[in-house]
Amino acid sequence: MRTIVGAARRVLVDVFSHFNGDDGWAMASHVAMSIILALFPFLIFATALAGFLGNEDLAQDMVALVFETWPDQVAKPIADEIDALLKAPHASFLTLGIALALFFASNGVEAIRVALNRAYRTRDDRSFLFCRLQSLFFVIAGASILLFVSFMLFVAPLLSNWVEEAIPLIHQREPSYWYVRPGLAIAALAFLLFACHAWLPAGRRPVTELWPGIVGTLAIWIVTGAIFASYLERYADYGSTYAGLAGVMTALIFLYLMAVILILGGELNAAILEYRNRDKT
């Protein structure tokens, strides 16, 4: 027991000391601001892709899915603005300036890459072209996954009704798929975390070295989101401080907390790996 406690203490001290010494707080600000700037272009591209493929009705579901795990007080102002933008006459796939939207959306991926490279204590010698193409691929793949998950949410009630008609014994008065949306949102978030840890930072790490930071990040994200939502509901009054910018500033603070946790997840994986290597020698 003492050995386990001692190991945990050494790892946690390493995590927070390296995070603090390597400008983790500033990097979290950079990631949060970059995600805010990338969020609109990404959702514009994702929903335009849905419209281009003939599924315009899925656009609203895609936006709702992105904000599924966000506190309502944070998500609603941004979701309303995105909804208004998507309803504008110019919001079509061909008139979006799609290349520009992709570029700005990929900047958010690049910010996460830089933060995780620092967290994993690696130097990225890959070419700018490779990194940028990879970031663009992340954006396109993310939009495609979002479209697929939204389609599955659309299909879920139909499948549920078909199963209940085919097997009357499992028929229920209330829909049995109420948990599908948050479940799929969390599963997509977990896959996104895995992709970020596995492929964005330089170097390659086995999956067994990634799961502590991924599971820890996901769990703390959910708990922090619930606490932040409760705080906003009971105590916070950003409107008196930021006036009309209250919605954006609330989202920025929320994303800053999420970015801190994301970087700490990478720090945790790196600290565990260093501890194991020292123990072997």
MIKOL-503054 format. One line per field, with one value per residue: residue in three letters; residue number from 1; x, y negated, z negated of N, C-alpha, C in turn. Coordinates in pm, 1 decimal. Each point is the difference from the previous one (the first is absolute). Layout:
doza	c(ALA/...)
zagu	c(NUM/...)
nu	c(X/...)
nv	c(Y/...)
nw	c(Z/...)
cau	c(X/...)
cav	c(Y/...)
caw	c(Z/...)
cu	c(X/...)
cv	c(Y/...)
cw	c(Z/...)
END
This chain:
doza	c(MET/ARG/THR/ILE/VAL/GLY/ALA/ALA/ARG/ARG/VAL/LEU/VAL/ASP/VAL/PHE/SER/HIS/PHE/ASN/GLY/ASP/ASP/GLY/TRP/ALA/MET/ALA/SER/HIS/VAL/ALA/MET/SER/ILE/ILE/LEU/ALA/LEU/PHE/PRO/PHE/LEU/ILE/PHE/ALA/THR/ALA/LEU/ALA/GLY/PHE/LEU/GLY/ASN/GLU/ASP/LEU/ALA/GLN/ASP/MET/VAL/ALA/LEU/VAL/PHE/GLU/THR/TRP/PRO/ASP/GLN/VAL/ALA/LYS/PRO/ILE/ALA/ASP/GLU/ILE/ASP/ALA/LEU/LEU/LYS/ALA/PRO/HIS/ALA/SER/PHE/LEU/THR/LEU/GLY/ILE/ALA/LEU/ALA/LEU/PHE/PHE/ALA/SER/ASN/GLY/VAL/GLU/ALA/ILE/ARG/VAL/ALA/LEU/ASN/ARG/ALA/TYR/ARG/THR/ARG/ASP/ASP/ARG/SER/PHE/LEU/PHE/CYS/ARG/LEU/GLN/SER/LEU/PHE/PHE/VAL/ILE/ALA/GLY/ALA/SER/ILE/LEU/LEU/PHE/VAL/SER/PHE/MET/LEU/PHE/VAL/ALA/PRO/LEU/LEU/SER/ASN/TRP/VAL/GLU/GLU/ALA/ILE/PRO/LEU/ILE/HIS/GLN/ARG/GLU/PRO/SER/TYR/TRP/TYR/VAL/ARG/PRO/GLY/LEU/ALA/ILE/ALA/ALA/LEU/ALA/PHE/LEU/LEU/PHE/ALA/CYS/HIS/ALA/TRP/LEU/PRO/ALA/GLY/ARG/ARG/PRO/VAL/THR/GLU/LEU/TRP/PRO/GLY/ILE/VAL/GLY/THR/LEU/ALA/ILE/TRP/ILE/VAL/THR/GLY/ALA/ILE/PHE/ALA/SER/TYR/LEU/GLU/ARG/TYR/ALA/ASP/TYR/GLY/SER/THR/TYR/ALA/GLY/LEU/ALA/GLY/VAL/MET/THR/ALA/LEU/ILE/PHE/LEU/TYR/LEU/MET/ALA/VAL/ILE/LEU/ILE/LEU/GLY/GLY/GLU/LEU/ASN/ALA/ALA/ILE/LEU/GLU/TYR/ARG/ASN/ARG/ASP/LYS/THR)
zagu	c(1/2/3/4/5/6/7/8/9/10/11/12/13/14/15/16/17/18/19/20/21/22/23/24/25/26/27/28/29/30/31/32/33/34/35/36/37/38/39/40/41/42/43/44/45/46/47/48/49/50/51/52/53/54/55/56/57/58/59/60/61/62/63/64/65/66/67/68/69/70/71/72/73/74/75/76/77/78/79/80/81/82/83/84/85/86/87/88/89/90/91/92/93/94/95/96/97/98/99/100/101/102/103/104/105/106/107/108/109/110/111/112/113/114/115/116/117/118/119/120/121/122/123/124/125/126/127/128/129/130/131/132/133/134/135/136/137/138/139/140/141/142/143/144/145/146/147/148/149/150/151/152/153/154/155/156/157/158/159/160/161/162/163/164/165/166/167/168/169/170/171/172/173/174/175/176/177/178/179/180/181/182/183/184/185/186/187/188/189/190/191/192/193/194/195/196/197/198/199/200/201/202/203/204/205/206/207/208/209/210/211/212/213/214/215/216/217/218/219/220/221/222/223/224/225/226/227/228/229/230/231/232/233/234/235/236/237/238/239/240/241/242/243/244/245/246/247/248/249/250/251/252/253/254/255/256/257/258/259/260/261/262/263/264/265/266/267/268/269/270/271/272/273/274/275/276/277/278/279/280/281)
nu	c(82.3/103.9/35.0/-127.2/-15.9/119.0/-33.2/-121.7/60.2/97.1/-95.2/-81.4/104.7/38.1/-126.2/-22.2/115.1/-11.6/-126.4/35.0/104.8/-88.9/-42.0/-39.5/2.4/111.4/48.6/-57.1/47.7/115.6/-10.7/-40.4/85.0/91.1/-50.7/-8.7/119.7/27.4/-75.5/-15.4/125.2/31.7/-87.0/49.3/124.9/-17.7/-69.6/94.4/85.3/-74.0/-4.7/129.9/-7.3/-76.7/68.1/-66.5/-94.4/114.1/-3.4/-127.4/-15.7/73.8/-63.1/-118.5/49.3/51.6/-114.2/-13.4/131.7/-40.1/28.6/-129.6/44.9/89.1/-72.0/-103.4/75.5/96.5/-78.1/-53.8/124.2/41.3/-109.6/19.0/127.1/-38.1/-87.9/115.7/-42.4/114.4/-65.5/77.9/9.3/-56.8/-68.8/45.5/71.2/-26.7/87.6/-52.8/-121.5/47.3/60.2/-101.3/-78.6/91.7/-13.3/-123.9/8.7/54.0/-90.7/-87.5/49.1/9.9/-120.5/-40.8/62.9/-41.6/-125.0/18.5/43.2/-63.2/96.6/-83.1/65.5/-126.7/-14.9/1.9/35.4/80.8/42.9/10.1/53.1/74.8/20.2/20.0/75.8/52.2/1.8/46.5/90.5/28.4/-7.9/73.9/77.6/2.7/17.1/90.8/53.9/-11.4/48.4/89.9/9.9/4.1/85.5/60.0/-79.4/35.8/127.2/-10.5/-68.4/93.0/96.8/-60.7/-15.0/127.7/35.4/-129.3/70.2/79.1/-126.4/30.3/-61.6/115.1/54.3/54.3/3.2/-51.4/69.9/-54.6/-64.7/-17.7/-46.9/-62.0/-47.1/-14.9/-57.4/-64.2/-28.4/-26.8/-62.9/-58.1/-15.2/-42.0/-71.9/-37.5/-12.8/-64.5/-58.8/-48.2/37.2/121.3/50.9/24.3/-117.3/25.9/-108.7/75.2/73.3/-109.4/-45.6/106.1/69.5/-35.3/5.2/116.4/40.5/-48.6/45.6/115.9/-0.6/-52.0/85.2/103.0/-50.6/-25.8/122.0/54.2/-82.8/26.8/127.9/-17.3/-67.5/92.7/118.8/37.2/51.5/37.5/-134.6/15.2/83.2/-56.9/-114.6/-1.6/120.0/-100.5/-78.0/70.4/0.7/-126.3/-20.1/64.2/-62.2/-114.4/29.1/28.4/-104.2/-72.5/60.0/-15.1/-120.6/-20.6/62.9/-70.3/-94.5/51.5/1.2/-120.0/-33.4/52.0/-61.5/-106.7/15.8/28.4/-102.8/-67.0/44.4/-23.3/-117.2/-1.2/49.1)
nv	c(120.7/-1.5/112.3/40.3/-33.6/54.0/103.4/6.5/-16.9/83.5/80.4/-21.6/10.5/104.2/45.1/-40.5/53.0/102.3/18.1/-27.5/81.4/67.3/-101.2/97.7/-96.1/-49.1/124.3/13.9/-121.3/37.1/115.5/-60.4/-99.8/91.3/69.1/-111.2/-35.3/126.1/-26.7/-128.1/-17.2/70.7/-64.0/-111.3/47.2/41.1/-108.0/-71.7/82.9/-13.6/-133.1/4.2/82.9/-109.5/-32.3/-100.4/93.0/58.2/-116.1/-14.1/126.5/-36.5/-116.9/58.8/89.7/-101.8/-58.9/128.3/-0.5/-109.7/-80.1/4.4/-55.2/94.0/109.0/-42.3/-95.1/93.0/97.1/-99.4/-45.6/123.4/18.6/-123.1/32.3/120.0/-80.1/-65.2/-83.9/-53.4/64.1/14.9/121.8/-53.3/-69.0/103.1/12.3/121.2/-41.2/-121.4/55.2/82.2/-104.7/-81.9/96.4/15.3/-133.0/36.9/83.6/-99.3/-75.1/98.1/4.6/-132.2/-7.1/97.8/-63.2/-112.6/45.7/54.6/-126.8/-22.2/11.0/-80.3/94.4/35.4/10.7/-129.1/42.0/92.0/-87.0/-92.0/88.3/38.8/-128.4/-23.5/108.9/-47.1/-118.1/48.8/75.1/-105.7/-76.3/91.3/11.3/-133.4/-1.7/96.7/-58.6/-116.1/65.5/53.4/-123.9/-32.0/99.4/-35.9/-109.2/-5.1/27.0/-90.4/-80.4/26.8/-12.4/-108.7/-29.6/31.5/-61.8/26.3/104.8/-62.8/-3.0/-127.6/-59.0/-6.8/-89.5/107.0/-103.2/-37.8/112.3/14.2/-118.9/-5.8/122.9/-32.9/-105.8/74.0/95.0/-95.8/-51.9/123.2/24.0/-119.7/27.4/121.7/-54.7/-93.0/90.9/76.3/-99.0/-87.3/43.2/-48.7/99.2/124.3/14.1/115.5/65.7/96.3/-84.4/15.6/118.1/-9.1/-67.5/94.0/108.3/-42.5/-36.2/110.7/70.5/-65.9/15.6/120.3/28.8/-50.1/59.9/104.2/-8.8/-20.2/94.9/70.4/-28.7/21.3/108.6/20.2/-17.0/51.2/-117.8/68.3/-8.7/-7.1/96.1/88.2/-36.5/-51.1/-4.2/-1.5/25.2/-84.3/-90.3/32.7/4.9/-116.6/-40.0/47.7/-48.5/-108.2/23.8/19.8/-110.5/-58.8/55.2/-41.1/-113.5/-7.0/38.8/-85.9/-95.0/48.3/14.8/-121.4/-43.4/70.3/-40.3/-122.5/13.7/59.0/-95.2/-91.6/57.9/4.8/-125.1)
nw	c(0.0/-83.0/66.9/-2.5/-128.5/-26.1/78.0/-54.3/-117.0/34.7/50.0/-102.9/-79.7/74.2/-4.2/-123.5/-37.4/85.0/-36.0/-125.0/6.6/71.4/-76.0/-82.2/-93.2/51.5/6.0/-119.1/-26.5/53.1/-62.7/-112.7/18.6/28.8/-100.8/-74.1/47.4/-36.1/-106.8/29.6/45.8/-110.1/-77.4/54.8/-4.5/-127.7/-31.0/60.7/-59.3/-109.7/23.0/22.0/-104.8/-6.1/-111.6/51.3/-13.7/36.5/63.6/-36.0/38.9/105.4/9.3/-19.3/86.1/68.7/-31.9/30.8/-8.2/63.7/-100.9/-28.7/-113.5/26.6/23.1/-73.4/-57.9/-5.6/-49.8/-69.9/-22.5/-25.0/-74.4/-50.2/-15.6/-45.5/-61.1/0.3/93.5/-51.4/-97.0/101.7/46.8/107.5/-90.2/-65.5/111.0/52.8/89.6/-7.2/7.2/92.4/54.6/-24.5/47.0/95.6/-16.5/-26.8/103.2/70.0/-60.3/20.9/124.2/5.3/-56.6/80.5/97.7/-56.4/-7.5/120.1/-10.2/113.9/86.9/63.2/65.9/-5.5/130.4/27.9/120.7/-55.0/-91.5/95.5/84.2/-101.5/-29.4/128.8/-1.4/-112.8/61.2/115.2/-63.6/-77.4/107.6/61.4/-107.9/-9.7/130.4/-12.5/-107.8/64.4/105.0/-81.6/-46.8/129.0/18.7/-115.6/3.0/129.2/-32.4/-97.1/80.6/93.6/-93.0/-47.4/130.4/23.6/-113.9/-2.9/-41.0/85.7/42.5/5.5/-98.7/-67.6/82.5/52.7/85.4/-117.5/-24.5/119.7/-3.4/-135.4/18.6/112.8/-65.7/-108.8/75.3/67.8/-118.6/-43.6/114.3/-12.6/-128.3/33.0/99.1/-88.3/-95.7/87.3/68.3/-86.1/-121.3/2.8/71.5/-36.0/-58.3/-67.3/37.8/-52.2/70.4/74.5/-40.0/-84.1/90.8/88.9/-78.5/-52.4/122.3/53.2/-103.5/-0.8/132.6/-15.3/-99.4/67.1/105.9/-79.3/-54.8/120.0/44.2/-109.0/20.7/130.5/-35.3/-94.5/53.8/116.0/26.0/109.5/5.5/-133.0/40.0/82.5/-57.8/124.4/-53.9/-86.6/107.4/76.1/-97.4/-20.8/131.6/4.7/-109.6/48.8/120.4/-71.5/-78.2/111.6/45.8/-118.0/-5.1/126.0/-27.5/-112.0/86.1/89.5/-93.6/-30.7/127.6/23.8/-109.8/33.1/127.0/-42.8/-82.3/98.1/82.2/-95.3/-17.9/135.3/-0.9)
cau	c(-82.3/88.1/64.4/-98.0/-22.3/122.0/7.4/-102.7/43.6/107.1/-57.5/-80.4/92.6/59.5/-103.7/-30.7/120.9/30.5/-107.3/21.1/127.8/2.7/-102.1/-125.7/-113.3/-4.7/-36.3/-144.2/-64.6/17.8/-88.6/-139.1/-27.6/5.6/-120.6/-109.2/13.4/-16.6/-128.6/-95.4/34.5/-18.2/-141.6/-48.0/41.5/-67.9/-140.8/-4.1/22.5/-128.0/-86.5/54.2/-33.8/-144.7/-58.1/-1.8/-70.8/94.1/86.2/-33.5/43.1/145.3/33.9/-41.0/89.0/126.4/-17.2/-72.1/67.3/26.6/-108.9/-96.9/27.1/113.9/-27.4/-115.0/29.9/76.7/-85.7/-96.7/69.7/28.0/-128.3/-35.3/92.5/-32.2/-126.7/19.4/-11.2/128.2/63.0/-1.9/131.0/81.0/27.5/54.0/144.4/22.8/142.8/30.2/-61.3/83.6/127.0/-19.7/-35.7/120.4/83.6/-31.4/73.3/141.1/20.7/1.6/124.6/109.5/-17.3/30.6/143.8/63.8/-37.4/72.7/142.4/57.7/26.7/-64.0/83.5/-73.6/-10.4/-120.9/-99.6/-56.9/-83.7/-120.2/-85.8/-57.8/-103.0/-114.1/-62.2/-73.4/-123.2/-91.0/-41.3/-88.8/-130.1/-60.7/-45.3/-114.7/-111.7/-40.4/-64.6/-129.4/-85.9/-37.7/-100.8/-123.5/-46.8/-24.9/-142.9/-63.6/38.9/-64.4/-140.3/-6.5/26.2/-113.6/-108.6/35.9/5.1/-90.4/30.3/89.4/-64.1/-9.5/-75.9/94.6/107.3/110.2/125.1/28.9/140.0/83.3/68.7/119.5/93.6/76.5/83.0/115.4/83.1/71.0/98.9/108.5/77.8/73.0/113.0/97.6/65.2/89.7/116.4/72.8/53.9/42.6/137.0/108.9/31.7/-106.7/-12.4/-99.5/-130.6/2.9/57.3/-88.4/-130.7/-18.9/-31.6/-127.5/-109.5/-0.2/-49.7/-143.3/-73.3/7.7/-80.1/-142.2/-22.3/21.2/-113.3/-114.5/28.0/-3.3/-140.2/-60.1/54.7/-63.7/-140.9/-22.5/83.3/67.2/-73.8/96.9/-62.1/33.2/141.8/34.7/-113.4/-41.8/97.6/-7.1/-9.1/129.9/96.4/-33.2/51.4/146.1/44.3/-26.7/98.9/129.7/4.5/11.7/135.2/90.5/-15.3/56.5/146.0/39.3/-8.7/126.3/104.8/-11.7/57.0/145.1/59.0/-4.4/101.2/131.7/14.7/25.5/135.1/95.7/-8.6/66.9/144.7)
cav	c(-120.7/-116.4/-11.9/-55.3/-139.8/-73.7/-12.7/-95.4/-132.9/-42.6/-27.4/-122.7/-112.3/-19.8/-54.8/-140.2/-82.2/-18.9/-82.1/-137.9/-48.6/-3.0/-95.8/69.3/-91.9/-80.9/87.1/24.7/-119.0/8.1/105.0/-44.4/-103.6/60.5/80.8/-94.2/-50.5/110.5/66.3/-41.3/58.2/145.3/32.5/-42.2/103.6/126.1/-9.2/-14.6/134.7/69.4/-51.0/41.3/141.4/14.6/22.2/-128.6/14.0/46.4/-110.5/-38.0/109.4/-4.7/-108.5/42.6/105.6/-60.4/-65.2/90.7/12.2/-133.0/-57.2/-72.9/-143.8/-26.0/43.6/-64.3/-121.6/32.0/78.7/-91.7/-76.4/91.7/28.9/-116.6/-5.2/106.7/-31.9/-113.6/40.6/30.1/115.4/118.2/63.7/-58.4/-141.2/-16.3/-18.9/122.2/15.6/-86.8/61.1/114.0/-48.3/-52.2/111.7/78.5/-69.4/55.7/126.2/-33.6/-45.3/120.1/69.2/-68.0/21.9/139.8/18.8/-46.1/88.9/126.3/-33.9/41.3/-102.7/40.4/-31.2/25.3/-120.0/-81.1/50.1/122.8/-33.5/-69.4/97.5/85.1/-78.0/-6.3/133.1/8.9/-77.9/69.6/124.4/-34.9/-36.3/122.5/78.1/-71.4/26.9/139.2/14.8/-67.7/88.8/109.6/-52.3/-7.6/135.8/72.4/17.1/88.9/136.7/35.4/29.1/125.7/109.9/13.4/61.0/139.2/74.2/-75.8/17.2/-105.7/-129.6/-86.1/-122.4/-107.6/40.7/69.6/-47.5/-132.4/-7.0/17.9/-123.9/-23.7/112.2/-17.5/-120.0/34.6/93.0/-80.2/-80.3/90.1/28.5/-121.8/-7.6/101.5/-45.3/-111.3/49.9/101.3/-40.6/-139.3/-27.6/71.8/127.9/98.8/60.9/107.6/-34.8/19.5/-119.6/-112.4/5.9/-74.3/-138.6/-10.3/27.9/-106.5/-122.4/12.8/0.5/-132.3/-88.8/15.4/-53.6/-145.0/-58.5/-4.2/-100.3/-132.1/-30.3/-35.1/-131.1/-101.5/-10.4/-50.8/-110.5/-84.6/-104.4/-57.5/-109.1/-127.5/-27.3/1.1/-52.6/80.4/106.4/97.1/135.6/39.7/9.4/121.2/112.4/-4.0/48.7/144.3/67.2/-10.1/108.6/126.2/6.7/32.9/143.0/73.2/-3.4/80.6/140.3/32.0/-3.2/122.3/111.4/-17.8/21.8/144.8/63.1/-30.4/73.8/139.9/9.9/-12.0/120.1/109.4/-18.3)
caw	c(0.0/-3.7/131.3/92.9/-37.7/34.5/146.2/41.2/-41.5/89.1/131.5/-6.0/-14.7/132.4/87.8/-26.2/10.1/141.3/56.0/-42.3/49.8/145.7/46.8/25.5/-12.4/121.9/110.8/-10.4/56.3/145.1/50.7/-14.6/99.0/133.5/18.9/23.6/136.2/94.2/-19.1/102.8/130.7/0.2/6.1/131.5/94.5/-29.3/38.3/145.5/54.1/-10.6/105.3/129.1/17.1/7.1/-132.3/-68.9/-127.7/-103.1/-43.1/-136.9/-88.0/-10.6/-92.5/-134.3/-45.8/-40.4/-130.3/-88.1/-129.5/-54.0/-81.1/82.2/-5.7/88.5/136.1/64.9/77.6/121.0/88.1/61.3/104.0/110.7/63.8/80.9/113.7/93.6/65.1/89.3/140.9/62.5/-65.0/84.7/12.5/106.1/-23.6/-134.5/-6.5/-75.7/-28.7/-113.6/-118.0/-36.9/-53.7/-135.5/-86.5/-25.5/-97.1/-130.9/-10.5/-16.4/-137.5/-84.4/29.9/-70.5/-143.6/-33.2/17.6/-123.4/-109.3/15.6/-6.3/127.2/99.8/124.6/115.8/123.5/83.7/-13.0/94.2/-55.5/-115.7/44.2/67.7/-103.3/-67.9/90.9/-2.8/-126.3/12.8/92.2/-64.6/-110.0/56.9/51.9/-115.6/-54.1/90.2/-17.7/-130.1/9.2/76.8/-88.5/-91.7/77.1/27.6/-125.3/-31.7/97.1/-34.0/-126.3/29.1/75.0/-93.5/-90.3/75.6/28.9/-127.1/-87.3/-142.1/-48.7/22.5/-117.1/24.1/25.7/92.4/-67.3/57.5/-56.1/-37.4/118.8/36.4/-83.0/12.8/123.1/-13.6/-83.3/77.0/100.3/-72.3/-38.0/121.0/32.6/-92.2/41.2/122.9/-32.3/-72.7/76.1/128.7/12.6/-46.3/65.7/-63.1/-7.0/-132.6/-1.1/-54.8/-145.4/-62.1/26.9/-64.3/-126.4/27.8/71.2/-94.0/-99.8/62.5/27.4/-127.2/-62.9/84.4/-32.6/-134.2/5.0/70.7/-91.4/-103.7/62.2/26.7/-128.7/-37.0/82.7/-35.6/-136.0/-46.1/99.3/69.8/91.4/72.0/-63.2/23.7/141.9/76.0/114.3/26.7/-108.8/53.0/53.9/-108.9/-75.7/78.3/-1.5/-131.9/-2.6/84.6/-67.5/-98.6/72.2/56.1/-110.9/-29.6/114.1/-8.0/-116.1/40.8/66.2/-102.6/-79.5/77.0/9.7/-132.2/-26.8/84.6/-55.4/-125.4/34.5/54.9/-110.9/-84.0/68.3/-8.0)
cu	c(85.9/67.2/-94.6/-23.1/120.5/13.1/-100.8/42.0/108.2/-53.6/-77.0/87.2/64.3/-99.6/-16.0/124.0/36.0/-105.5/22.4/128.5/6.4/-115.0/-132.6/-120.9/-14.7/-40.9/-149.1/-78.9/6.2/-94.9/-145.5/-36.4/-0.8/-124.1/-120.7/3.4/-26.1/-140.8/-99.6/38.3/-22.2/-147.0/-62.1/35.5/-78.7/-145.5/-15.7/22.8/-128.1/-96.0/44.3/-36.1/-150.3/-67.7/0.3/-68.7/93.3/85.6/-26.6/42.7/151.0/44.9/-34.1/93.9/133.3/-9.1/-68.0/60.9/35.8/-112.5/-92.2/29.6/115.2/-37.7/-105.3/35.9/74.0/-85.8/-102.3/63.8/29.3/-128.2/-43.5/87.8/-36.9/-130.1/12.6/-1.3/132.1/63.1/-16.8/141.7/89.0/39.3/60.7/142.2/56.2/147.3/40.2/-57.3/83.0/130.1/-16.4/-38.2/123.2/94.6/-27.1/72.8/148.2/30.3/6.0/129.2/117.4/-7.7/37.4/147.5/75.6/-30.5/77.9/151.5/73.9/23.0/-51.1/84.4/-70.3/-21.7/-132.5/-110.5/-67.4/-96.9/-129.1/-95.6/-65.3/-112.4/-124.9/-73.4/-81.9/-134.0/-100.9/-50.7/-96.4/-139.2/-72.5/-53.3/-124.0/-124.6/-51.7/-74.7/-137.6/-99.2/-46.6/-104.3/-135.1/-60.5/-43.6/-148.2/-70.6/32.5/-68.7/-146.5/-14.7/20.2/-119.5/-120.7/27.6/-2.3/-86.6/34.6/87.7/-59.2/-12.1/-79.3/90.6/107.0/117.5/135.7/39.3/148.0/93.2/80.9/120.0/101.7/86.9/90.4/125.0/93.5/80.0/108.8/119.6/87.5/82.2/123.1/108.1/76.1/99.1/127.0/85.3/73.8/46.8/141.4/102.7/28.8/-121.1/3.7/-102.7/-130.0/-1.1/58.9/-89.9/-125.0/-9.4/-38.3/-134.6/-117.3/-9.8/-55.7/-151.0/-81.6/-1.3/-74.8/-147.4/-31.2/13.6/-114.1/-122.6/19.6/-9.3/-143.0/-71.7/46.4/-66.0/-144.9/-20.8/71.9/43.1/-95.9/96.9/-58.0/34.7/144.8/31.7/-113.5/-37.2/94.6/-7.4/-2.5/133.3/101.6/-26.5/52.4/151.9/54.5/-21.0/103.4/139.6/14.6/17.5/140.9/102.6/-4.8/58.4/152.3/49.5/-10.3/125.2/116.1/-2.4/60.6/151.9/67.7/1.8/106.9/140.0/24.7/31.8/140.8/107.0/-0.3/71.9/152.7/46.7)
cv	c(-126.0/-23.2/-64.6/-147.9/-86.1/-21.2/-103.4/-142.6/-53.4/-36.9/-131.4/-123.4/-31.6/-66.5/-150.3/-89.4/-24.6/-86.3/-147.2/-57.8/-14.5/-82.7/67.5/-90.5/-85.3/84.3/31.6/-118.7/1.3/103.2/-45.8/-104.2/58.2/83.0/-89.8/-50.5/109.3/58.0/-35.2/55.1/150.6/36.6/-43.8/106.0/128.9/-3.0/-21.5/133.5/81.4/-46.1/44.0/145.0/24.7/24.5/-129.0/8.8/45.6/-113.1/-37.4/107.4/-1.1/-108.7/40.8/105.2/-55.4/-55.4/90.2/6.0/-135.1/-40.9/-84.4/-149.5/-39.6/26.1/-85.1/-126.9/28.0/76.9/-88.7/-80.1/87.2/31.4/-116.0/-9.8/103.3/-27.6/-117.4/47.2/43.3/127.1/125.0/50.0/-73.4/-144.2/-25.7/-53.0/118.1/18.3/-83.0/56.9/117.4/-46.3/-48.8/111.0/82.8/-68.6/47.8/130.4/-26.9/-46.9/118.2/77.3/-61.7/27.1/143.0/31.7/-44.7/94.0/130.7/-20.0/45.5/-122.0/49.1/-46.5/26.9/-130.4/-72.4/54.6/125.5/-32.1/-67.3/94.3/94.3/-72.3/-12.6/132.8/18.3/-73.2/73.5/130.1/-27.9/-36.7/124.2/87.4/-63.7/24.3/142.0/19.4/-65.7/85.3/117.8/-44.4/-12.0/138.6/71.4/13.4/93.6/145.3/46.0/36.2/132.4/120.1/21.9/60.3/147.7/85.9/-75.8/9.3/-111.7/-139.2/-77.0/-125.1/-116.7/47.3/59.9/-47.6/-136.1/-18.9/2.9/-126.1/-27.4/112.2/-12.3/-122.3/30.4/94.7/-75.5/-84.1/85.1/34.1/-121.0/-15.0/99.8/-44.8/-111.1/49.2/92.9/-58.3/-145.2/-25.2/80.5/129.1/91.0/67.6/111.7/-45.6/12.7/-118.8/-122.5/-0.2/-73.2/-145.7/-17.7/20.5/-110.1/-129.6/5.6/-8.0/-138.9/-103.5/5.2/-60.9/-152.4/-70.0/-11.9/-106.3/-141.0/-41.7/-41.6/-137.6/-112.1/-23.8/-71.4/-130.9/-97.4/-100.8/-73.2/-116.7/-136.1/-39.2/-16.7/-48.7/94.3/113.2/112.1/143.3/51.5/18.7/122.4/123.4/5.1/51.2/150.1/76.0/-8.3/110.8/135.2/16.9/33.1/149.3/85.5/5.8/82.6/148.9/45.0/1.4/127.3/118.9/-9.1/28.0/148.7/71.7/-25.1/75.7/146.5/18.0/-12.7/123.6/118.7/-8.8/4.2)
cw	c(0.0/134.2/100.6/-28.3/37.4/148.9/50.6/-34.7/93.6/137.8/-1.0/-17.9/133.5/94.7/-20.8/8.5/145.9/67.1/-32.9/59.0/149.6/56.8/33.0/-6.7/125.8/120.6/-2.6/54.3/152.4/60.6/-5.4/104.9/141.1/28.0/24.5/143.9/103.7/-2.5/109.8/137.7/6.1/14.4/132.5/104.1/-20.7/44.5/150.2/68.2/-5.3/109.2/138.9/31.1/-1.1/-132.6/-81.1/-136.2/-112.3/-55.1/-144.9/-99.0/-19.1/-96.9/-142.6/-55.8/-48.0/-141.0/-102.6/-139.5/-61.1/-94.7/87.3/4.7/91.6/145.6/69.7/77.0/129.4/99.0/69.8/112.4/122.0/76.2/89.6/124.8/105.3/74.9/96.2/144.9/61.5/-54.3/85.4/21.1/99.4/-29.1/-136.0/-1.9/-75.9/-34.7/-120.9/-128.6/-49.3/-64.7/-143.5/-97.0/-35.9/-97.8/-142.5/-24.2/-23.8/-142.4/-95.8/22.0/-79.0/-149.8/-39.0/23.5/-124.3/-115.8/5.6/6.3/126.2/89.4/134.0/118.3/132.5/76.8/-24.4/89.4/-54.5/-113.3/43.8/72.0/-100.5/-73.8/87.5/4.8/-127.6/11.1/87.8/-62.0/-115.3/49.2/52.1/-113.2/-61.7/84.3/-19.0/-132.1/1.1/78.5/-85.5/-102.1/68.9/20.4/-127.8/-34.3/96.2/-29.7/-127.7/22.5/73.5/-91.7/-92.0/70.5/26.9/-125.9/-100.5/-147.9/-54.2/22.4/-131.3/35.9/34.9/97.5/-75.1/48.5/-55.5/-29.7/121.1/29.7/-90.8/10.3/123.5/-8.0/-81.4/75.1/106.4/-65.2/-40.5/121.0/41.3/-89.3/38.8/123.9/-28.6/-68.2/86.3/119.4/8.4/-50.8/77.9/-75.7/-1.8/-135.9/7.3/-65.2/-151.6/-74.1/16.8/-88.4/-133.8/23.6/68.1/-94.6/-105.6/55.1/19.8/-128.6/-64.0/83.3/-40.3/-136.2/-0.2/71.8/-89.9/-108.1/57.1/31.6/-127.9/-46.3/79.5/-41.6/-133.1/-29.9/108.8/62.2/92.1/78.5/-58.4/23.3/147.8/90.6/114.6/34.6/-102.3/52.1/50.2/-112.3/-87.3/72.8/-3.4/-133.0/-11.1/81.1/-59.8/-104.2/69.1/57.8/-107.6/-29.2/111.4/-8.3/-117.6/30.4/72.7/-96.9/-84.4/73.3/6.7/-133.8/-36.2/81.0/-54.6/-129.5/29.0/54.7/-109.2/-86.1/63.2/-12.2/-145.7)
END
